[in-house]
Amino acid sequence: MQDKARIPENGCSVDRVVGADRPRRRCRPGRAAEEAVGGTCASWPSEAPLPCASLSRQRAREGDLPLLTGHDVVVTGASSGIGRQIVIVLAEAGARVMAVARREAALAELARTVRPPAPPLILVAADVVRPDGISALREAMEAEAFQPDLLVNVAGTFGPIALVGDVEPESWVEAVETNLLSVFRMCAEIVPRMRSQGRGIILNATSAASLDIQAGNSAYGTSKAAVNHFTRQLALELESSGVVADVFHPGDVRTEMFEDIRAAAAVAGDAGAGYRDWVALMDETGGDPLDEAAELVLRVAMSPDPPNGRFLWIDGGITAPRATW
Ligand SMILES: NC(=O)c1ccc[n+]([C@@H]2O[C@H](COP(=O)([O-])OP(=O)(O)OC[C@H]3O[C@@H](n4cnc5c(N)ncnc54)[C@H](OP(=O)(O)O)[C@@H]3O)[C@@H](O)[C@H]2O)c1
């Protein structure tokens, strides 16, 4: 992260962190990423490499590189899956993390998982679709003198798999509300704080599915396409403010959401065929590692010059990066 970045202060020059020692994993065979990004997997096409998160993380564990010490980070969707892992990685890297989700017990379990020297988590049990959830977050930020310089919006749901004429309307609306309104409400609360600080990074979880059309996927696909558009809009408004906003595809990962998709696709008839194939692929390959999205977030957080308005991809994922905008 820009001004507060501690990397140079701890004897690790930016060149060293950003430079060529970053391990470049080859894409798995048979995928199109090599065409898309010129021979190696990259976080996003045609950009300078991000810092090497995994090497730096290792050094942080060894105690000589407190990467994100002094940084305040908010992560939604913290109670399970990808968001939970992002919380663990950022806290291990020294950030003070506010972990937000509705399930209190799962947050408490997460707090027990993250151990010193990681700073204690600040837990906020809140529904980030609702104004009262945002009020609870605001109160927690004020009580903790929290100055967020990284916001990772991960909260999401898959919703129904059904053709538009067959779908239960309230479940469609709920999915779009969860995925889009949560991002909007969080940004509306946090952007003014970041602007007044003159620095900040916002990373919104999207999906490669936002770039495709597939029968039965109108709720999730539409909601994530809207997150993309909202984020581009926000990025434009933030230009030259010191604050940036991007979306990221976190990989194809076997989480609670994956189990929801498996269950929904199984009973969706023809509309579920595409997702039944995807579930089979995930079972066959094991899916992408949970850690990759967290590594991507950490790399962006460590970057002295984070991108703005971009669609970011994990390294080496099952779904290859492709040109977006
Ligand atoms: N898994 C994949 O393959 C994949 C692929 C592409 C994109 N993604 C995206 O990555 C993100 C995380 O997915 P995941 O697979 O980790 O899913 P997950 O395990 O089901 O986690 C979803 C998280 O969102 C939280 N959440 C949902 N509604 C919320 C609300 N109204 N307020 C606060 N928190 C809420 C849930 O917590 P509570 O229930 O405790 O509130 C949970 O922590 C999602 O945005 C998803 O669309 C996932």
The ligand as an ORCA input file, in Angstrom:
! r2SCAN-3c Opt
* xyz 0 1
  N     -15.687    -20.345     -4.699
  C     -15.495    -20.011     -5.986
  O     -15.154    -20.873     -6.820
  C     -15.653    -18.588     -6.444
  C     -15.380    -18.295     -7.789
  C     -15.496    -16.980     -8.232
  C     -15.882    -15.993     -7.340
  N     -16.152    -16.306     -6.019
  C     -16.544    -15.206     -5.142
  O     -15.713    -15.187     -3.982
  C     -16.462    -14.716     -2.863
  C     -16.329    -15.708     -1.715
  O     -16.862    -16.949     -2.122
  P     -16.673    -18.282     -1.272
  O     -16.617    -19.372     -2.273
  O     -15.603    -18.127     -0.265
  O     -18.105    -18.378     -0.559
  P     -18.578    -18.821      0.884
  O     -17.638    -19.790      1.502
  O     -19.998    -19.214      0.728
  O     -18.464    -17.455      1.724
  C     -19.363    -16.406      1.539
  C     -19.139    -15.411      2.656
  O     -20.013    -14.284      2.443
  C     -20.613    -13.965      3.697
  N     -21.863    -13.271      3.460
  C     -22.862    -13.639      2.617
  N     -23.873    -12.774      2.710
  C     -23.502    -11.807      3.591
  C     -24.103    -10.638      4.093
  N     -25.329    -10.262      3.696
  N     -23.435     -9.887      5.006
  C     -22.201    -10.270      5.419
  N     -21.572    -11.376      4.967
  C     -22.215    -12.134      4.067
  C     -20.766    -15.313      4.386
  O     -20.821    -15.165      5.794
  P     -22.128    -15.240      6.708
  O     -23.022    -16.294      6.136
  O     -21.561    -15.575      8.049
  O     -22.706    -13.868      6.664
  C     -19.441    -15.971      4.032
  O     -18.436    -15.552      4.929
  C     -17.896    -14.514     -3.337
  O     -18.101    -13.153     -3.621
  C     -17.954    -15.348     -4.601
  O     -18.915    -14.888     -5.500
  C     -16.048    -17.576     -5.557
*
